[in-house]
Each structure stands twice: as structure tokens, then as C-alpha cells.
Amino acid sequence: MDTPKRTRSAAPSDADYRARLEAAKRESTLQLLFKAARLLDERALERATRESGRPRLRRSHTSLLPHVDLDGTRITDLAERLGVSKQAASQLVDDLEGLGILARAPDPDDARARRVVFTALGRQGLLEGLELLRDMERELSNAIGDESMRELRKSLIGILGVVSPEPPAATELEGP
């Protein structure tokens, strides 16, 4: 008895796939947003290293920093916020501890637990990083115009209002 032959649609050629992929990317506004965010992040990290003379932080390091509360955060909470294992979060904290940016401190709510906190150097680095971002924003504003920057900010606040579990803080809405 002959086995029926299965017909499969031919896989698109690499050239066809590449063309479809590039067209889909060009049509995606969010792809542009992600690409701009990645490139700005890389530029900011490079510039921060050059201007501060400190060791270069990796993107994985900077992705952790916004999740550390000023009163400290447990490793398990950091791992959950980042969507990584406790071990991966712990490795990032170890790296940042080695750079003097973070430290582990006793948890005032649980004597057996520890919280990850910013060191004095880490707190200063946050302020310096935000100043660097303000400088980069001024440069972008000079390049694309003040009105475009205001509209971009307004649009991003609107997007955050849709995708964030928490509404933007009043200070985020004020702007420069």
C-alpha cells in the first residue's frame, strides 16, 4: 500500500522572507520606537562611560536599576519585575555591587531577608544619568525641533497611560 504523499507549501526563499520582514519592520511604528530606544540607550551608556570615567554598565544592568526602589527591593521581587530567575537577578546585583552601585542591606520587615539598595555612588549615578538624558533630549530637540519633542513627550505619556499598570506620576506629566 502506497503512503499518500504530503504536499507542503514551499518555504519562501531567503530573499522573499527578507523582503517581507523588512516591509513589516518599515510598517511598524513600535519597531521604530524599539529601535530608537535601543540606539539611544547604547548612545547614553557609551557617553556615560566616556564622561564619567567609570566602568561601562551593560544594558542588562540598566534594565535592573529602575526596578530598585529607593527603600530597597528584595531579589525575588527584582527577578519577578524583570521576568528572570532569582539567580539571574542575583548575578546582576552582584555585578552592580562590584561596581559600588548597589549593596545588600538588612530588610527592616524581615530579619532573615535582605534588600538591594542604592549606595551613595549609585544614587549620585542616577542623578548624573538623568542629567545626561536631559542633555541628550536638548540635542534631539535641536535636531528635530522643540514642538516635535513636546509632541513626542505627549505621545509617550499617552502610550504609558495605556500600557502601564500605574498611571503616569504627576511629575511625569509636567515636563520641562
Secondary structure, DSSP 8 states (H G I E B T S, - for coil): -------------HHHHHHHHHHHHHH-HHHHHHHHHHHHHHHHHHHHHHHH-S----HHHHHHGGGS-TT-B-HHHHHHHHTS-HHHHHHHHHHHHHTTSEEEEEETTEEEEEEEEE-HHHHHHHHHHHHHHHHHHHHHHHHH-HHHHHHHHHHHHHHHHHH-SS---HHHHH--
